[in-house]
Amino acid sequence: MSQLIRLKDIQATHRDLIGDDYYDPTGKVAYGVNEEKIGKIEGALVEDTTGRIRYLIVDAGGWFSSKEVLVPAGLARIVGDDVFFDSLTQAQVEAMDVYDHDYQYSYKEQYEKDRQSFVADSVPTEERMEIAEHNYEAPNTLELLEERLTVNKDRIVAGLVKVGKHVVTEERNVDVELEEEHANIERTNVDRPTDRHIGDVNGNESIEVELSAERARVGKETYVSEEVNVGKTTERHTETIVDTIQREELDIDRDGNVVDREGNIVDRDGITAEDVRRARGM
């Protein structure tokens, strides 16, 4: 009967076999059904006869105050630093036994417990699932991530136009043609007889003639001399946004050998990429 041993124990005793790039999910953030955050990965259990990862030790502190359980590795989907259990529900985890750090687990024994936990009476019918052999195979798909720039636009106040008016005083000259009357005295010599006698009337007799003249009367009237309309026009221009993004690249050549960034094959005492993948449980 194959036994299950902790991944960190293999790392401590078989470092020369698995190398430094052995996949370790410890510390990754764990998510359950509907991508609900449930806690983190505390480690993994590996089958001693094959070196394959069979279980992930999950701290479901997001659902419970403190509970570590063993979840079949084949239910995991690894994306970057996150581990997703797309079908794992709170009711399923509640039906699982608490992981005992001091207990020696066997693959067959734990497999039987899993078959009972995932169909327990406390698990709703729609959440029950039959555990199969492939549910214990660690995911062999590595998703490479890359960052992409997303640019949004915010509308800001770029300027303010304020239009007002004020009064300007200036002098204007206007020519006005005026008329006025002047006295014009004409004397004409006359030689004709008359019945009047000198002294019949007062010698101070006089004649008055009224003279008139035009005088300028100044008034002011207000007219609209100009109308000012203030509007807006939109001009478009293009700005180039420069930022630094990252992406992940696979360090493996066409023959399946692990290589470094310069393309050199990494030689770990004859260990090939296939050996590493087999030790990883892929």
C-alpha positions as CSV (number, residue, x, y, z in Angstrom):
1,M,0.0,0.0,0.0
2,S,1.5,3.3,-1.1
3,Q,2.0,5.9,1.5
4,L,1.6,9.7,1.2
5,I,4.4,11.9,2.4
6,R,4.6,15.6,2.6
7,L,6.2,17.5,-0.3
8,K,8.4,19.5,2.0
9,D,9.9,16.2,3.3
10,I,10.8,15.2,-0.2
11,Q,12.4,18.6,-0.8
12,A,14.5,18.1,2.3
13,T,15.7,14.6,1.6
14,H,15.7,14.4,-2.3
15,R,16.9,17.9,-3.4
16,D,19.5,16.3,-5.7
17,L,16.7,14.5,-7.5
18,I,14.0,17.1,-8.0
19,G,16.3,20.1,-8.3
20,D,15.5,23.7,-7.4
21,D,12.6,24.3,-9.9
22,Y,10.2,21.7,-8.4
23,Y,6.7,23.0,-8.5
24,D,5.6,23.9,-4.9
25,P,2.0,25.1,-4.5
26,T,2.6,26.1,-0.8
27,G,1.4,29.6,-0.1
28,K,-0.7,29.9,-3.2
29,V,-4.2,31.5,-2.8
30,A,-7.0,28.9,-3.0
31,Y,-10.4,29.5,-4.5
32,G,-13.5,27.3,-4.4
33,V,-16.7,27.2,-6.5
34,N,-17.6,30.5,-8.3
35,E,-14.0,31.6,-7.6
36,E,-14.8,32.3,-4.0
37,K,-11.6,32.8,-1.9
38,I,-11.4,30.1,0.7
39,G,-7.9,30.3,2.0
40,K,-4.4,29.2,0.9
41,I,-2.4,26.1,0.1
42,E,-0.4,24.8,3.1
43,G,1.4,22.1,1.2
44,A,1.0,18.8,-0.7
45,L,1.1,15.1,-0.2
46,V,3.1,13.0,-2.6
47,E,2.7,9.2,-3.3
48,D,6.0,7.6,-2.2
49,T,6.1,5.0,-5.0
50,T,5.5,7.3,-8.0
51,G,6.5,10.7,-6.7
52,R,3.2,12.1,-7.9
53,I,1.3,14.9,-6.1
54,R,-2.0,13.3,-5.0
55,Y,-3.4,15.8,-2.5
56,L,-3.2,19.5,-1.8
57,I,-3.4,20.6,1.8
58,V,-5.9,23.4,1.9
59,D,-6.5,25.8,4.8
60,A,-10.2,26.7,4.3
61,G,-10.0,29.6,6.7
62,G,-12.2,31.7,4.4
63,W,-15.1,29.3,5.1
64,F,-14.3,28.2,8.6
65,S,-12.4,29.8,11.4
66,S,-9.6,27.2,11.0
67,K,-9.7,23.9,9.1
68,E,-7.1,22.2,7.0
69,V,-8.3,19.4,4.7
70,L,-6.9,17.2,1.9
71,V,-8.3,17.9,-1.5
72,P,-7.5,15.7,-4.5
73,A,-4.9,17.4,-6.7
74,G,-6.8,16.7,-9.9
75,L,-9.6,19.0,-8.8
76,A,-7.1,22.0,-8.9
77,R,-6.6,24.4,-11.8
78,I,-3.4,26.4,-11.4
79,V,-3.2,29.9,-12.8
80,G,-0.1,31.9,-11.9
81,D,0.0,32.2,-8.1
82,D,-3.7,31.1,-7.7
83,V,-5.2,27.6,-7.3
84,F,-8.8,27.2,-8.3
85,F,-11.0,24.3,-7.2
86,D,-13.9,25.0,-9.6
87,S,-16.2,22.3,-8.2
88,L,-15.3,22.5,-4.5
89,T,-18.1,23.7,-2.2
90,Q,-18.3,24.6,1.4
91,A,-20.6,21.7,2.2
92,Q,-18.0,19.2,0.7
93,V,-15.2,20.7,2.8
94,E,-17.4,20.6,5.9
95,A,-17.9,16.8,5.4
96,M,-14.1,16.2,5.1
97,D,-11.9,15.2,8.1
98,V,-9.4,17.7,9.5
99,Y,-5.9,17.1,8.3
100,D,-3.6,15.6,11.0
101,H,0.0,16.6,10.6
102,D,1.2,13.6,12.6
103,Y,-0.8,10.9,10.9
104,Q,0.7,8.6,8.3
105,Y,-1.8,8.7,5.4
106,S,-2.0,6.0,2.8
107,Y,-3.3,6.6,-0.7
108,K,-5.9,3.9,-0.7
109,E,-7.3,4.8,2.7
110,Q,-7.7,8.4,1.9
111,Y,-9.2,7.6,-1.4
112,E,-12.0,5.6,0.4
113,K,-12.6,8.6,2.7
114,D,-12.9,10.9,-0.2
115,R,-15.6,8.8,-1.8
116,Q,-17.6,9.1,1.3
117,S,-17.0,12.8,1.9
118,F,-18.1,14.0,-1.5
119,V,-21.4,12.1,-1.3
120,A,-22.1,12.6,2.4
121,D,-25.7,13.2,3.5
122,S,-24.8,16.7,4.7
123,V,-23.8,17.6,1.1
124,P,-26.7,18.9,-1.0
125,T,-27.7,16.5,-3.8
126,E,-26.6,18.9,-6.6
127,E,-23.1,19.3,-5.0
128,R,-22.4,15.6,-4.7
129,M,-19.8,14.1,-7.0
130,E,-18.2,10.7,-7.6
131,I,-14.5,10.7,-7.2
132,A,-12.6,9.0,-10.0
133,E,-8.9,8.1,-10.5
134,H,-8.2,11.1,-12.8
135,N,-9.2,13.4,-9.9
136,Y,-5.9,12.5,-8.2
137,E,-3.7,13.4,-11.2
138,A,-2.0,16.8,-10.6
139,P,-2.8,19.3,-13.4
140,N,-0.3,19.1,-16.2
141,T,-1.3,22.3,-17.9
142,L,0.8,25.4,-17.1
143,E,-0.9,28.6,-17.9
144,L,1.5,31.4,-19.0
145,L,0.4,34.8,-18.0
146,E,1.1,38.2,-19.5
147,E,0.1,41.7,-18.6
148,R,-1.7,44.0,-21.0
149,L,-2.2,47.7,-20.8
150,T,-5.8,48.9,-20.3
151,V,-6.2,52.7,-20.8
152,N,-9.3,54.5,-19.7
153,K,-10.2,58.2,-20.2
154,D,-11.2,60.7,-17.5
155,R,-12.8,64.0,-18.4
156,I,-11.1,66.9,-16.6
157,V,-11.4,70.7,-16.6
158,A,-8.6,71.8,-19.0
159,G,-9.5,75.5,-19.1
160,L,-12.1,78.1,-18.2
161,V,-13.5,80.9,-20.5
162,K,-15.2,83.8,-18.8
163,V,-16.8,86.6,-20.9
164,G,-17.9,89.8,-19.3
165,K,-18.4,93.5,-20.2
166,H,-17.5,96.9,-18.9
167,V,-18.4,100.5,-19.7
168,V,-16.0,102.7,-21.7
169,T,-16.5,106.5,-21.7
170,E,-15.5,108.5,-24.7
171,E,-16.3,111.9,-26.3
172,R,-18.1,112.1,-29.6
173,N,-18.4,115.3,-31.8
174,V,-21.6,115.7,-33.7
175,D,-22.1,118.6,-36.2
176,V,-25.6,120.1,-36.0
177,E,-26.8,122.9,-38.3
178,L,-28.7,125.6,-36.4
179,E,-30.7,128.6,-37.6
180,E,-31.0,132.0,-36.0
181,E,-32.6,135.3,-37.0
182,H,-30.8,138.6,-37.2
183,A,-32.3,142.2,-37.5
184,N,-31.9,143.7,-40.9
185,I,-32.7,147.4,-41.1
186,E,-33.2,149.0,-44.4
187,R,-33.8,152.7,-44.9
188,T,-35.6,154.0,-48.1
189,N,-35.9,157.6,-49.1
190,V,-39.6,158.5,-49.8
191,D,-41.1,161.7,-51.2
192,R,-44.9,161.6,-50.8
193,P,-47.5,163.8,-49.0
194,T,-49.2,162.7,-45.8
195,D,-52.0,164.0,-43.5
196,R,-49.9,163.4,-40.4
197,H,-48.3,166.3,-38.6
198,I,-45.1,166.3,-36.7
199,G,-45.9,166.2,-33.0
200,D,-49.2,164.3,-33.4
201,V,-47.7,161.2,-31.7
202,N,-45.1,160.6,-29.1
203,G,-41.7,161.3,-30.4
204,N,-40.4,158.2,-28.8
205,E,-42.4,155.8,-31.0
206,S,-40.5,152.5,-31.6
207,I,-41.0,149.2,-33.4
208,E,-40.2,145.8,-31.9
209,V,-39.3,142.8,-34.0
210,E,-38.9,139.4,-32.3
211,L,-35.8,137.5,-33.4
212,S,-35.7,133.7,-33.0
213,A,-32.8,131.2,-33.1
214,E,-32.3,127.3,-32.9
215,R,-30.5,125.8,-29.9
216,A,-29.1,122.3,-29.8
217,R,-30.8,119.9,-27.3
218,V,-28.7,116.9,-26.5
219,G,-30.2,113.5,-25.6
220,K,-29.0,109.9,-25.6
221,E,-30.6,106.7,-26.7
222,T,-29.3,103.1,-26.1
223,Y,-28.8,100.7,-29.1
224,V,-27.5,97.1,-29.3
225,S,-24.2,97.5,-31.2
226,E,-23.0,93.8,-31.1
227,E,-23.9,90.3,-30.0
228,V,-21.4,87.8,-28.5
229,N,-22.0,84.1,-28.5
230,V,-19.7,81.7,-26.6
231,G,-19.6,78.1,-27.7
232,K,-17.2,75.1,-27.6
233,T,-15.5,73.0,-30.2
234,T,-13.9,69.5,-29.6
235,E,-10.5,68.7,-31.0
236,R,-9.0,65.2,-30.9
237,H,-5.3,64.3,-30.5
238,T,-3.5,61.0,-29.8
239,E,-1.2,60.4,-26.8
240,T,1.2,57.5,-26.6
241,I,1.1,55.8,-23.2
242,V,4.3,54.0,-22.3
243,D,4.4,51.5,-19.4
244,T,6.3,48.3,-18.5
245,I,4.4,45.0,-18.6
246,Q,5.5,41.4,-17.8
247,R,4.8,38.0,-19.3
248,E,5.8,34.5,-18.5
249,E,7.8,32.4,-20.9
250,L,8.3,28.6,-20.9
251,D,11.9,27.5,-20.1
252,I,12.0,24.4,-22.3
253,D,13.5,23.6,-25.7
254,R,12.0,21.6,-28.6
255,D,13.5,18.3,-27.2
256,G,11.8,18.7,-23.8
257,N,15.0,19.8,-22.0
258,V,14.9,22.4,-19.3
259,V,16.9,25.5,-20.4
260,D,17.9,28.8,-18.8
261,R,17.1,32.2,-20.2
262,E,20.1,32.1,-22.5
263,G,18.9,28.8,-24.0
264,N,21.5,26.6,-22.4
265,I,20.4,23.1,-21.3
266,V,20.3,22.8,-17.5
267,D,22.2,19.7,-16.5
268,R,21.4,18.3,-13.1
269,D,23.4,15.1,-13.1
270,G,21.5,13.6,-16.0
271,I,18.0,14.6,-14.9
272,T,15.8,15.5,-17.9
273,A,12.7,17.5,-18.1
274,E,10.7,14.3,-18.2
275,D,12.2,13.3,-14.9
276,V,11.2,16.6,-13.4
277,R,7.7,16.3,-14.7
278,R,7.4,12.7,-13.4
279,A,8.6,13.8,-10.0
280,R,6.1,16.6,-10.0
281,G,3.2,14.2,-10.7
282,M,2.5,15.7,-14.1
